[in-house]
Amino acid sequence: MKIHEYQARQLLADAGVPVPPGAVIDSIEHAAGAYKRAVADAGLGDGGLVVVKAQVHAGGRGKAGFVKLVRSAAEATDAARFMLTNKMFSVQTGPQGLEVKKLLIAAGVEIAKEYYVAITTDRATRRNVLIASAEGGVEIEEVAKRNPGAILKTLLHPHLGLQPYQARLMAFRLGFKGAQVNQAAKIMLALARVYVEKDCALAEINPLIVTPPSAAHPDGQVLAIDAKFNFDDNALFRQKAVAEMFDPTEENPSEIRATRSGLSYIALEGNIGCLVNGAGLAMSTMDIIKHCGGQPANFLDVGGGATEEAVTEGFRIILSDSAVQGVLVNIFGGIMRCDVIAQAVVNAAKEVGFKVPLVVRLEGTNVEEGRAILAAARSAIPTMQTADDIGDAARKITAAVKASRAA
């Protein structure tokens, strides 16, 4: 699960990480007031620097023009009007773009240097890892491609977590000096603590910045001015406060609908819908469709104990995608018998109604009985074909989709 930047900043602030003050708005009329509060809370005078940032679950906001620096209430209002009345388009949004519904208006700060700091899990070692770079403010993937040596890593102890000496050592390696070292180390320790306490999959500060020297901070001040948190969905049952941060407007409606029905669904960009039981089989099905020249429209796992209700809802979700031009059902009857699944497929297809090609492949317990049920239903479901194996099924559905497009 993802959350917005303003929510991530609040989590950091609650953990003792210094974050510039800000407020969230959802209307143009509130922009001027939010600007005035931001400069007041930061002790800035008239004309103080404030940043207006679109709150969406996608990167590339700055390049898309959805992060703007303003120095007056009027400029903040203009920035809010632009962002709330235009879709944001970036590499991560896709061609459809994203509608912006919330804005963060926060006090701006002068930046002397930017850094990247994150905690995630290293699957190779099965341990949490601190990742940092002195090249912050840009996508870490780009830094890794351009200059792999700039990515620094420290593995965390499975029980003790990030230790103070590790955080200080990382601060020195990043180039922090003087009072900056302890400030940066405290932030890293707080980030690691939040990562574990909140069951995160990723806890990222980018950028972590140092301000220019001042009377109050001769060595500059280390601040977190942008953050990103992803959470383990499987742990949300014990993270009620985190679960309440979920914003359904930022997610695919079909994915939310599938989750509520106990289905695992991920929308893709192809035109062949997939309904499969088992995650591994679903991945293999998509691979074979691609191998046969087709493009899968989704990942949909109805589970090992698929029921008629689950199959019916799966069909509804798949067919709600206007891009779908054919559907492949690939079921292995292990826990659930093939004859039960076949009847569920037939009943669901009749209820939902099929106007696109449907190919069904069954294998496993009572497979012959299941195939007999499908054969008897062909007149009632004229777009349906059966297949002997997954390769046969993939070839048939890709050919049927191509034929329907050519017709």
N, C-alpha and C positions, 0 to 999 in steps of 0.2 A: 504494500500500500504506500502511496505517495502522499505528501502533504505540501502545502504552499510554503513559500519562503517566509511569509510573515509568521506562520505557525512554527517553522523551524527556528526562527530568530527568538521566538518566545521560549522555546524549549532550552535554547542556549542561555538566554537571560536567566531563566529559572535555575540553571545549573551554575550560575555565577560568572558566565562568560560576558565580557563587556560588549554591548551591542548598541549602536546609535538609536535614539528614540524614534518612534514612528507610529503611524496609525493606518488602519485599513479602511477604505471607503468603497462604496458600490454605486455611487452616483456622482455626476459632474458637480452638482450643487454643493457637495461636501468637500470639494478639493481645496477651496480657499481657506476654510476653517482648519483643515488638516495641516495645511502649510503653516499657518500661524501657530498652531500647537507645536509643530515639529521644531520651529526655530526657537520658540519660547522654552521648550523642554531642554533643548541643547544649549541654551544661553546665547543664542545668536541674535544679532540685531536685525534691523530692517535690511532686506536684500541678502539675508543669509542663504547659504546654499542648501537646497533640498533636492532629493532624488525621487522621481515618480517612476514606479516599476509595476508593470503588468504582472498579475498573479495567475500564472498558468503552469500546467505541468509539462513544460517544454523549454528547452534551451534556445539559445540564439536570440534572446530578447533584445539585446543591445544592437546587434546588427540589423534587426527588423525595425528598429525605431521605437521599441516599446520600453525603453529605459531612457528617461530624459532628466537632465539637470535643469533646475529652475531656480530663480532668485526673487520671485514675487508671487503673491496669491493669484494674480492674473495669469502668469505663465503656468502655474500649477493647474489652473482651471482649463487653459488651452490644451495642456498635455493630457489631462483627464478626458477632455472631450474627444481628442483624437483616438485615444486608446479604447475608450468605451463605445465608440461608434464605428470602429474598424476591426476587421479580423487580423490576427497576427499570422504572418507566414514566415516560416523558417525551415531549415533543413529537417528539424525534428517534428514539425507540425504536419508535414505532407502537403499536397496541393490543395486540400480542403481548408487549411488554416484552422485557427482556433478563435472562438469568441471570448473576449476578455470581459469578465464580470466583476472582478475585484482589482483594486490597486493598492499598493503599499506606498505611502508617502512618508519618507523618513529623512532625518537630518543628514545632510551631506558632510563628508569629512575630507580633509586634504590627505593625499596619499603619497608617502615617500617611497614605499616598496610594497609589492604584493606577493603573497605566498599561497600555497595550496596545502591543506591538511585534511585527512580523512581517515576514518576507521571502517574497515570492512572485513570480510572473511576470506582468507586464502584457502581455496579448496584443495590445493596441492598438499599443504601441510595440515589442513583441518584446524587451523588456528586463526584467531583474529590478528589483524595486522594494521599497523600505523603506516600510512602512506603520506609522504610530504614532498613538496617541491618548492624551490625558490622561484619558480616560474608560475606564479598564480595569476588569476584573472582571465585565464583562457581555458579552453577545454583540455582536461588532462590527457585525453586520448591523443590530441594533437601533439602535446609535449612528448608523450611516450614515443610517437612515431618519429618526430623530428630530432629528439635528443633523449634517448632512453636513459642515459647516465644522470639526467636531472631528476629522475624519480628515485626517492630514497624510501627504504622500507625497514620497519622494525617489527618483528613478530612478538606478539603478546603472550604472556604465560597463560595457560588455560584456566588456572584458578586465581592467580594473583593479579592478572590483567596488566595494564601498562604501569610500570614502576616510575617513580619520580626521576631516578637517574637516567632512565631511557628517554623520558621527555626532555630533560635538560640536554642530554647528548644530541638528540635530534635538533633541538633549538640551535646548538652550536654548529651542527653540520649545515643547517640552513643559512647560517650567517647572522643570526641575531647577536646583538652585542649589549653589554651593560645590563641595565634594568630590563631590557627587552627579553632577556633569556628566561627569567622567572615568570614574566607575564605570559610568554608563549608556552612555556612548560605547563603552567596552570590551565591554560586553555586546552591543551592537548589532553591533560588528565581529565578535565571535565567532559570533553568530547568522548573519551573512552568510557567514562562512567555512564553517560547518557546512552551510549551504544548498547551496553549490556543491560542497563535497567529498563530500557524501553523496547528491548527485543528488536533492534534495528538490523537491517540488511546492509545499509549504508548510512554513514553519518559524515557529512562533508561540509567543510568551510572553504569557500572559494569566491572571493579572495579573503584571506586573513591578511590584514594590512598593518603597516606601521605608519603612524602620522609623523610629520616633521617635528623636530625638537621645539619645545615651548617652555615657558617658565614653570608650568605645573609638571611637565614631563620632559626633562632635559634630554632624555634618550628617545623621546617619542613614545607614543602609546600604541599598544597592540590591540586591535579591534577585529571583531568578526562582522563583516558588512554584507555577506550573502551566505546562505546555507541551504543544504539539500539533505532531506532525510527520506529513506525508504525503510519500510517495516516488514517484518516477517508476517505474512497473512496468517500462518498457522499459530501464531502466538497472540493474535488479537483478542482471543477469548479471555486473556488475563491482562490485557492492556485496554481497559474500558475508555480511559481518557484519550488514548491515542486513536482508538476506533471512532470516537466522536469527531475527530478532525477530518474524517473522510469527506471529500467533496464529490458527490455523484455526478455533478454537472461536468466534471473534468474527465470522466471515464466514458467508454463506449457503452451506450444503453443496453446493447445486446449482451455485453460481458457482465453487466450488473444483473440483468435478468437471469442469465445462466447461473450465476453464483447463488442467487436466491433459490434456484431450483436444484442446487447441488450438482451442477454440471461445471466442467472446466472448459471454458470457451475463450478463444483468442481470435479476433478478427484479423484477416490477412487481406491481401490485395488481389487475389485471383478470382476465378469464376466457377470453380468446382467445390461445392460444399462437401464437407467430410463429417460423417457421424460414425464414431468408432468407440469401442469399449477398451480402455487401457491406454495409458499415456504413451508407452513404448510403441504399441501397435499404431496409435494415431500418428506418431512421428514417422514411422516406417511408411504408412499409407501416403502421407504427404510427399515423402521422398520418391516413392514409386510413381505417383502422379506426375511429379516434375520430370522424372526419367522418361515418362511416356509423352512428354511434350505439353502437359497440362499445367495449370496454375491453381493450387489449392486456395480456396477462399477463406478457410478458417481451420483452426485446431479445435476439435470438439470431442472431449472424452466423456461419455455418459456413465463410466464406471463399470467395474467388474460385475456388479449385480444389477445391471440395467433393467428398469421396469418399463411397462407400457407408457406410463405417465412421463418418464424421463425421455423415452424415445420420441413421444409426441411433442413434447416441449422442445426437444432438440431440433426436430423438423421445423417447428414454428420459427425458432431463432434463425436457423439457416436460411429459410425462405424469406425472412424479413429483410435480408440483404438483397437489394435490387440487382447487384452485380452477379448473383449466383445464376448460372445457366445450366447447372446439372448437379446431381447429388450422388455421392458414393457412400454406401453403408458397408462397413467392414466390421463384422462381429465375430469374435471367437467365443464360443459357448463353453465356458469352463464352469464357473459357479452357476451361471444361468444357462439353461438348456436352449439349444438352437430352435426347437419347436416353439418355445415360449417367446423367444425373441422374434421369430418369423411372424407369429400372430400379432405381436406388438407392432412390428413394422407395417404389416398389412392394415391393421386398424388405424394406426397413426396416419398412414398415407391416405386412407379413405377420408379420415376426418379433416386433415389439413388440406388435401387436394393438391395433386401434382400436375403442373403444366410443363415442367422441365424434365429432361431425362433422369431416370433413377436406376442405379445399378446396385444390386445387393449381393454381397458375398458372405456366406456363412461357413463356419468350420467349427468342429468340436462335438460336444455331447448332443446326441439326437439330431445330427446334421441332416440325415436323410428325411426324417419327419419334417424338419424345418423347410427343406427344399420343396417337399411336396405341398406344403402350405403356400409357399410363394408361387409355385406353378399353378395352383388352383385359383390364385388371385390375379393372374395376368390380365384377364378380360376386364376386371374391375379397375385395374391400374395400368392402362395401356402404355404409359411411358416407362414402365419398369422392365428391366432385364436382370437376369441372374448371372453369376460368374462362378467358375470353379475354384479359382485361386485369386490372390491379390493382384498378380500380374495381369491376368485376364480381366479382372474388374477395372484396373486402371486403364488398360487399353480400350475397353468398351466405353467407359465414361468420357474419355478424351475424344474418342471418335464420335460419340453421340453429340457432344457439345459442339464440335467442329461442324458436324452435319447440320445441326439446328441453326448455327450461325450463318451457314451458307444458304440455307433454305429461304 
